[in-house]
Amino acid sequence: MESLKNQVEDLQQQLQKQDKMASLGLLSAGIAHEIQNPLNFVINFSKMSVKLLDDLKDILDDCADKLDADDAADLEDISADLKENLSKIQEHGERAISIIRGILQQSRGKSGEMLPTDVGQLVHEYVWLSYHAMRANDKSFNITIREEIPGDMPKVMVIPQDISRAVLNVMNNACYTVKERAGQEGEDYKPEIDVKVSLDPDGNGGGELRIVIQDNGMGMTPEVREKIFENFFTTKPAGQGTGLGMSITYEIITKNHNGQLLVESEPKVGSTFTFIIPVKIVK
């Protein structure tokens, strides 16, 4: 009876968190929309400034015979540095815009709605979101993250809110387990997480999407591995886990996307989670 009461309390807490996350999602969409406008100004003015530098270079070239050689060289170097700086401003501004567009796309999507999605970009963003969230709570936390994500992968039809949540759940667990092992083994241990995304077209407008997240953390015993997709099962200390993350992830992949969620794990070696999802390729 006491166990059932605890489960009900855990479920209530989870529902409260989901309600807060829904409100946070609306707030994030509003913030993202407001940030997008000044970012557009930053990008556009950096492009305009590059054109002005080109005009300035033309003027300097016309006046080359009137300038001291050292002054002309200094002006050339300064112009080159300014152009490189503006290029970096534009590059990172456009990267910020792409992140914001992803947030807006997910916030506008209806629950359960399949949308054309750049899964490689989505996985990349949520992998690093998880890492930076862990770093925000523990500045000493550091890991090596290796990514194999094709840059030219076409968009596919998935539920982006669900896939991002599934990636975040697995990545959070991966960060937690490598941090736990690092705490036990110290400097001799090097925490690592490998992330791979691939798409195998079937020639009929569809294909098989694979997302693999592999860590070298604590790993799991066969007994734990068999239970990880059960509701309320967690190996984390009280207050650090609800035991619902992996069960939700399993439902997202197997039910919402008709896919498979595979797990391989060995104690003191690490764990590998593989999402295998049949998808329609957007052309």
Beta strands, then each sheet from edge to edge (+ up, - down):
strand 1: 115-117
strand 2: 144-148
strand 3: 156-158
strand 4: 192-201
strand 5: 206-215
strand 6: 260-266
strand 7: 270-280
sheet 1: 1+ 3-
sheet 2: 2+ 4+ 5- 7+ 6-
end
